[in-house]
Amino acid sequence: MKFWTWTMIILLSVTAISVSSFFVMQALFDKKSPLQTENERSVVKQASTETEENFDTKQVNTPVDEEVVVLTNGTSGHTFISNWHDFYNESLGWGRLETTSYEKQKEAAISILDGLKDIKVVDEQIAEDINDIATNAKVVAEKDDRVAMRNLHRYFHDLDIYFNGYNYDQTFGITEFRGN
Protein backbone atom coordinates (compact mmCIF):
# COMPACT_ATOMS: atom_id res chain seq x y z
CA MET A 1 0.00 0.00 0.00
CA LYS A 2 2.84 2.41 0.83
CA PHE A 3 4.46 1.73 -2.54
CA TRP A 4 1.33 2.80 -4.46
CA THR A 5 0.80 5.87 -2.27
CA TRP A 6 4.36 7.10 -2.80
CA THR A 7 4.21 6.27 -6.50
CA MET A 8 1.04 8.32 -6.90
CA ILE A 9 2.47 11.26 -4.94
CA ILE A 10 5.63 11.26 -7.07
CA LEU A 11 3.68 10.87 -10.29
CA LEU A 12 1.30 13.73 -9.41
CA SER A 13 4.21 15.96 -8.35
CA VAL A 14 6.13 15.36 -11.58
CA THR A 15 2.98 15.98 -13.63
CA ALA A 16 2.21 19.22 -11.77
CA ILE A 17 5.77 20.50 -12.23
CA SER A 18 5.74 19.57 -15.93
CA VAL A 19 2.42 21.26 -16.61
CA SER A 20 3.44 24.38 -14.68
CA SER A 21 6.74 24.58 -16.55
CA PHE A 22 4.97 24.23 -19.87
CA PHE A 23 2.62 27.15 -19.13
CA VAL A 24 5.43 29.36 -17.81
CA MET A 25 7.53 28.70 -20.92
CA GLN A 26 4.51 29.26 -23.15
CA ALA A 27 3.80 32.62 -21.48
CA LEU A 28 7.40 33.76 -21.75
CA PHE A 29 7.95 32.85 -25.38
CA ASP A 30 4.51 33.32 -26.93
CA LYS A 31 4.56 36.57 -28.93
CA LYS A 32 0.96 37.31 -28.01
CA SER A 33 1.53 36.72 -24.31
CA PRO A 34 0.41 39.50 -21.97
CA LEU A 35 3.85 39.22 -20.37
CA GLN A 36 5.36 40.72 -23.52
CA THR A 37 4.18 44.23 -24.24
CA GLU A 38 4.38 45.72 -27.70
CA ASN A 39 7.60 47.54 -26.70
CA GLU A 40 9.37 44.31 -25.81
CA ARG A 41 8.90 42.74 -29.23
CA SER A 42 10.68 42.63 -32.57
CA VAL A 43 12.94 45.55 -33.42
CA VAL A 44 12.52 47.29 -30.08
CA LYS A 45 13.44 44.12 -28.20
CA GLN A 46 16.47 43.62 -30.43
CA ALA A 47 17.58 47.23 -30.00
CA SER A 48 17.11 47.16 -26.24
CA THR A 49 19.13 43.99 -25.81
CA GLU A 50 22.08 44.93 -27.99
CA THR A 51 25.46 44.38 -26.43
CA GLU A 52 28.15 47.00 -26.80
CA GLU A 53 29.95 44.74 -29.29
CA ASN A 54 26.82 44.49 -31.46
CA PHE A 55 25.66 48.10 -31.11
CA ASP A 56 26.47 49.80 -34.39
CA THR A 57 28.58 52.82 -33.43
CA LYS A 58 29.80 53.51 -36.95
CA GLN A 59 28.75 56.87 -38.27
CA VAL A 60 26.41 56.17 -41.17
CA ASN A 61 24.51 59.46 -40.97
CA THR A 62 25.64 63.04 -40.49
CA PRO A 63 26.08 63.82 -36.78
CA VAL A 64 24.16 66.74 -35.29
CA ASP A 65 26.15 69.98 -35.08
CA GLU A 66 27.93 70.29 -31.71
CA GLU A 67 26.40 73.74 -31.15
CA VAL A 68 22.79 72.48 -31.18
CA VAL A 69 22.95 71.55 -27.48
CA VAL A 70 25.51 72.95 -25.04
CA LEU A 71 25.42 72.81 -21.26
CA THR A 72 26.23 75.95 -19.28
CA ASN A 73 29.45 74.39 -18.02
CA GLY A 74 30.57 74.14 -21.65
CA THR A 75 30.02 70.38 -21.96
CA SER A 76 28.85 69.32 -25.39
CA GLY A 77 25.30 67.99 -25.58
CA HIS A 78 26.76 65.05 -27.51
CA THR A 79 28.94 64.10 -24.55
CA PHE A 80 26.12 64.63 -22.05
CA ILE A 81 23.74 62.45 -24.07
CA SER A 82 26.33 59.76 -24.77
CA ASN A 83 27.46 59.53 -21.14
CA TRP A 84 23.88 59.13 -19.89
CA HIS A 85 23.16 56.58 -22.58
CA ASP A 86 26.17 54.58 -21.35
CA PHE A 87 24.93 54.87 -17.76
CA TYR A 88 21.48 53.57 -18.66
CA ASN A 89 22.88 50.75 -20.77
CA GLU A 90 24.88 49.60 -17.76
CA SER A 91 22.19 50.11 -15.14
CA LEU A 92 18.96 49.29 -17.02
CA GLY A 93 19.91 47.51 -20.22
CA TRP A 94 19.82 43.79 -20.88
CA GLY A 95 16.95 43.05 -18.52
CA ARG A 96 18.12 45.09 -15.51
CA LEU A 97 15.15 47.47 -15.39
CA GLU A 98 13.29 45.53 -12.71
CA THR A 99 16.36 44.83 -10.57
CA THR A 100 18.15 48.16 -10.69
CA SER A 101 18.75 50.11 -7.50
CA TYR A 102 16.17 52.85 -7.12
CA GLU A 103 18.59 54.94 -5.05
CA LYS A 104 21.13 54.83 -7.89
CA GLN A 105 18.44 55.82 -10.39
CA LYS A 106 17.17 58.62 -8.14
CA GLU A 107 20.69 59.99 -7.78
CA ALA A 108 21.12 59.85 -11.58
CA ALA A 109 17.81 61.64 -12.16
CA ILE A 110 18.81 64.45 -9.81
CA SER A 111 22.17 64.70 -11.58
CA ILE A 112 20.43 64.90 -14.96
CA LEU A 113 18.17 67.67 -13.69
CA ASP A 114 21.22 69.57 -12.42
CA GLY A 115 22.92 69.13 -15.79
CA LEU A 116 19.88 70.46 -17.62
CA LYS A 117 19.71 73.73 -15.69
CA ASP A 118 20.26 76.62 -18.08
CA ILE A 119 20.98 74.29 -21.00
CA LYS A 120 21.27 75.99 -24.40
CA VAL A 121 19.23 74.22 -27.09
CA VAL A 122 18.80 75.75 -30.56
CA ASP A 123 16.38 73.18 -32.02
CA GLU A 124 12.69 73.14 -31.04
CA GLN A 125 12.29 69.38 -31.35
CA ILE A 126 15.37 68.70 -29.24
CA ALA A 127 14.07 71.23 -26.70
CA GLU A 128 10.85 69.18 -26.48
CA ASP A 129 12.89 66.01 -25.94
CA ILE A 130 14.99 67.72 -23.25
CA ASN A 131 11.74 68.81 -21.55
CA ASP A 132 10.48 65.21 -21.71
CA ILE A 133 13.78 63.99 -20.26
CA ALA A 134 13.44 66.54 -17.43
CA THR A 135 9.84 65.45 -16.80
CA ASN A 136 10.83 61.78 -16.57
CA ALA A 137 13.85 62.63 -14.41
CA LYS A 138 11.59 64.56 -12.00
CA VAL A 139 9.30 61.53 -11.74
CA VAL A 140 12.24 59.23 -10.96
CA ALA A 141 13.64 61.73 -8.45
CA GLU A 142 10.31 61.65 -6.60
CA LYS A 143 9.38 57.96 -6.79
CA ASP A 144 10.44 54.52 -7.99
CA ASP A 145 8.83 54.63 -11.44
CA ARG A 146 10.25 51.99 -13.79
CA VAL A 147 8.37 53.34 -16.82
CA ALA A 148 9.99 56.76 -16.38
CA MET A 149 13.38 55.04 -15.98
CA ARG A 150 12.84 53.12 -19.21
CA ASN A 151 11.77 56.33 -20.96
CA LEU A 152 14.96 58.07 -19.83
CA HIS A 153 17.02 55.21 -21.22
CA ARG A 154 15.15 55.34 -24.53
CA TYR A 155 15.45 59.11 -24.89
CA PHE A 156 19.20 59.00 -24.28
CA HIS A 157 19.53 55.95 -26.55
CA ASP A 158 17.75 57.57 -29.48
CA LEU A 159 19.36 60.99 -29.05
CA ASP A 160 22.81 59.39 -28.83
CA ILE A 161 22.16 57.68 -32.16
CA TYR A 162 20.86 60.86 -33.82
CA PHE A 163 23.50 63.17 -32.34
CA ASN A 164 26.38 60.92 -33.34
CA GLY A 165 25.09 59.76 -36.72
CA TYR A 166 24.68 56.08 -35.88
CA ASN A 167 22.23 53.70 -37.57
CA TYR A 168 18.72 55.17 -37.25
CA ASP A 169 17.21 51.68 -37.61
CA GLN A 170 18.25 50.96 -34.02
CA THR A 171 16.03 53.58 -32.38
CA PHE A 172 12.81 53.35 -30.39
CA GLY A 173 11.22 56.35 -32.11
CA ILE A 174 10.51 58.02 -28.76
CA THR A 175 12.02 61.41 -29.55
CA GLU A 176 10.47 64.36 -31.34
CA PHE A 177 13.84 65.00 -32.97
CA ARG A 178 13.92 62.63 -35.95
CA GLY A 179 12.02 60.04 -33.92
CA ASN A 180 8.36 60.38 -34.75
C-alpha positions in Angstrom: 0.0 0.0 0.0 2.8 2.4 0.8 4.5 1.7 -2.5 1.3 2.8 -4.5 0.8 5.9 -2.3 4.4 7.1 -2.8 4.2 6.3 -6.5 1.0 8.3 -6.9 2.5 11.3 -4.9 5.6 11.3 -7.1 3.7 10.9 -10.3 1.3 13.7 -9.4 4.2 16.0 -8.4 6.1 15.4 -11.6 3.0 16.0 -13.6 2.2 19.2 -11.8 5.8 20.5 -12.2 5.7 19.6 -15.9 2.4 21.3 -16.6 3.4 24.4 -14.7 6.7 24.6 -16.6 5.0 24.2 -19.9 2.6 27.1 -19.1 5.4 29.4 -17.8 7.5 28.7 -20.9 4.5 29.3 -23.1 3.8 32.6 -21.5 7.4 33.8 -21.7 7.9 32.9 -25.4 4.5 33.3 -26.9 4.6 36.6 -28.9 1.0 37.3 -28.0 1.5 36.7 -24.3 0.4 39.5 -22.0 3.9 39.2 -20.4 5.4 40.7 -23.5 4.2 44.2 -24.2 4.4 45.7 -27.7 7.6 47.5 -26.7 9.4 44.3 -25.8 8.9 42.7 -29.2 10.7 42.6 -32.6 12.9 45.6 -33.4 12.5 47.3 -30.1 13.4 44.1 -28.2 16.5 43.6 -30.4 17.6 47.2 -30.0 17.1 47.2 -26.2 19.1 44.0 -25.8 22.1 44.9 -28.0 25.5 44.4 -26.4 28.1 47.0 -26.8 30.0 44.7 -29.3 26.8 44.5 -31.5 25.7 48.1 -31.1 26.5 49.8 -34.4 28.6 52.8 -33.4 29.8 53.5 -37.0 28.8 56.9 -38.3 26.4 56.2 -41.2 24.5 59.5 -41.0 25.6 63.0 -40.5 26.1 63.8 -36.8 24.2 66.7 -35.3 26.1 70.0 -35.1 27.9 70.3 -31.7 26.4 73.7 -31.2 22.8 72.5 -31.2 23.0 71.5 -27.5 25.5 72.9 -25.0 25.4 72.8 -21.3 26.2 75.9 -19.3 29.4 74.4 -18.0 30.6 74.1 -21.7 30.0 70.4 -22.0 28.9 69.3 -25.4 25.3 68.0 -25.6 26.8 65.1 -27.5 28.9 64.1 -24.6 26.1 64.6 -22.1 23.7 62.4 -24.1 26.3 59.8 -24.8 27.5 59.5 -21.1 23.9 59.1 -19.9 23.2 56.6 -22.6 26.2 54.6 -21.3 24.9 54.9 -17.8 21.5 53.6 -18.7 22.9 50.7 -20.8 24.9 49.6 -17.8 22.2 50.1 -15.1 19.0 49.3 -17.0 19.9 47.5 -20.2 19.8 43.8 -20.9 17.0 43.1 -18.5 18.1 45.1 -15.5 15.1 47.5 -15.4 13.3 45.5 -12.7 16.4 44.8 -10.6 18.2 48.2 -10.7 18.8 50.1 -7.5 16.2 52.9 -7.1 18.6 54.9 -5.1 21.1 54.8 -7.9 18.4 55.8 -10.4 17.2 58.6 -8.1 20.7 60.0 -7.8 21.1 59.9 -11.6 17.8 61.6 -12.2 18.8 64.4 -9.8 22.2 64.7 -11.6 20.4 64.9 -15.0 18.2 67.7 -13.7 21.2 69.6 -12.4 22.9 69.1 -15.8 19.9 70.5 -17.6 19.7 73.7 -15.7 20.3 76.6 -18.1 21.0 74.3 -21.0 21.3 76.0 -24.4 19.2 74.2 -27.1 18.8 75.7 -30.6 16.4 73.2 -32.0 12.7 73.1 -31.0 12.3 69.4 -31.3 15.4 68.7 -29.2 14.1 71.2 -26.7 10.8 69.2 -26.5 12.9 66.0 -25.9 15.0 67.7 -23.3 11.7 68.8 -21.5 10.5 65.2 -21.7 13.8 64.0 -20.3 13.4 66.5 -17.4 9.8 65.5 -16.8 10.8 61.8 -16.6 13.8 62.6 -14.4 11.6 64.6 -12.0 9.3 61.5 -11.7 12.2 59.2 -11.0 13.6 61.7 -8.5 10.3 61.6 -6.6 9.4 58.0 -6.8 10.4 54.5 -8.0 8.8 54.6 -11.4 10.2 52.0 -13.8 8.4 53.3 -16.8 10.0 56.8 -16.4 13.4 55.0 -16.0 12.8 53.1 -19.2 11.8 56.3 -21.0 15.0 58.1 -19.8 17.0 55.2 -21.2 15.1 55.3 -24.5 15.5 59.1 -24.9 19.2 59.0 -24.3 19.5 56.0 -26.6 17.8 57.6 -29.5 19.4 61.0 -29.1 22.8 59.4 -28.8 22.2 57.7 -32.2 20.9 60.9 -33.8 23.5 63.2 -32.3 26.4 60.9 -33.3 25.1 59.8 -36.7 24.7 56.1 -35.9 22.2 53.7 -37.6 18.7 55.2 -37.3 17.2 51.7 -37.6 18.2 51.0 -34.0 16.0 53.6 -32.4 12.8 53.3 -30.4 11.2 56.3 -32.1 10.5 58.0 -28.8 12.0 61.4 -29.5 10.5 64.4 -31.3 13.8 65.0 -33.0 13.9 62.6 -35.9 12.0 60.0 -33.9 8.4 60.4 -34.7 
